[in-house]
Amino acid sequence: MSQIIPILYGALFILLLVQAMRLMGLGISAARRDKNPSLDQSVTVHPELLDSEGNLLEDELLTVRFTGDNEPPATASSGQQPDGSPSSPV
């Protein structure tokens, strides 16, 4: 029994070492692909941009920019509150 434990330990160590090398190799190849886009010719298109037949939509896209709560509004007239409603007299 005492002789099998070092053999199992050594076998598991070698197995884990091989797995670690394979994983690092996958990471290195992925990093190379990111640096050189010509290696990866596939293009990902979001399904929202396709019509029912699978063609790209020609419509203009609506974009929204969310600002932080602490940022002042870009333009606010003196007679209106930041949300666009008229200011009430106090």
C-alpha positions in Angstrom: 0.0 0.0 0.0 2.8 2.4 0.8 4.4 1.9 -2.6 1.2 2.6 -4.6 0.7 6.1 -3.2 3.9 7.7 -4.8 3.0 6.0 -8.1 -0.5 7.4 -8.0 0.8 10.8 -7.0 3.4 10.8 -9.8 0.8 9.7 -12.4 -1.7 12.4 -11.3 1.1 15.0 -11.4 2.0 14.1 -14.9 -1.6 14.0 -16.0 -2.3 17.5 -14.5 1.0 18.8 -16.0 -0.1 17.7 -19.5 -3.6 19.2 -19.0 -2.0 22.5 -17.9 0.3 22.6 -21.0 -2.7 21.9 -23.3 -4.7 24.7 -21.6 -1.9 27.2 -21.9 -1.5 26.3 -25.6 -5.1 27.0 -26.2 -4.8 30.4 -24.5 -1.7 31.3 -26.6 -3.4 30.3 -29.9 -6.4 32.4 -28.9 -4.2 35.4 -28.2 -2.5 35.1 -31.6 -5.9 34.9 -33.3 -7.0 38.1 -31.5 -3.9 39.9 -32.7 -4.2 38.7 -36.3 -7.9 38.8 -37.3 -7.0 37.3 -40.7 -6.6 33.9 -39.0 -10.3 33.9 -37.9 -12.5 34.7 -40.9 -15.8 34.2 -39.1 -18.0 37.2 -38.3 -20.6 37.2 -35.5 -23.9 38.9 -36.3 -26.4 39.5 -33.5 -29.8 37.8 -34.3 -31.6 41.1 -33.6 -30.0 42.5 -36.8 -31.4 39.9 -39.1 -34.9 39.8 -40.6 -37.0 36.6 -40.8 -35.1 35.4 -43.9 -31.7 35.8 -42.3 -30.7 39.0 -44.2 -29.2 42.0 -42.5 -31.7 44.8 -41.7 -31.3 48.1 -43.6 -33.0 50.1 -40.8 -31.1 52.7 -38.8 -30.3 51.7 -35.3 -31.4 53.6 -32.2 -28.7 54.1 -29.6 -29.1 55.2 -26.0 -26.4 56.6 -23.7 -27.0 56.2 -20.0 -25.3 58.8 -17.7 -24.5 58.5 -14.1 -26.9 59.9 -11.5 -24.4 62.5 -10.4 -23.8 64.0 -13.8 -25.6 67.3 -14.6 -27.7 67.3 -17.7 -26.0 68.6 -20.9 -28.6 71.3 -21.6 -31.2 72.6 -19.2 -33.0 75.9 -19.5 -33.7 78.0 -16.5 -37.4 77.4 -16.7 -37.3 73.7 -16.8 -36.2 70.9 -14.5 -33.6 68.3 -15.7 -36.4 65.9 -16.7 -38.0 68.5 -19.0 -41.0 69.3 -16.9 -41.7 73.0 -16.1 -40.4 74.2 -12.7 -43.0 74.9 -10.1 -42.9 78.2 -8.2 -41.9 77.9 -4.5 
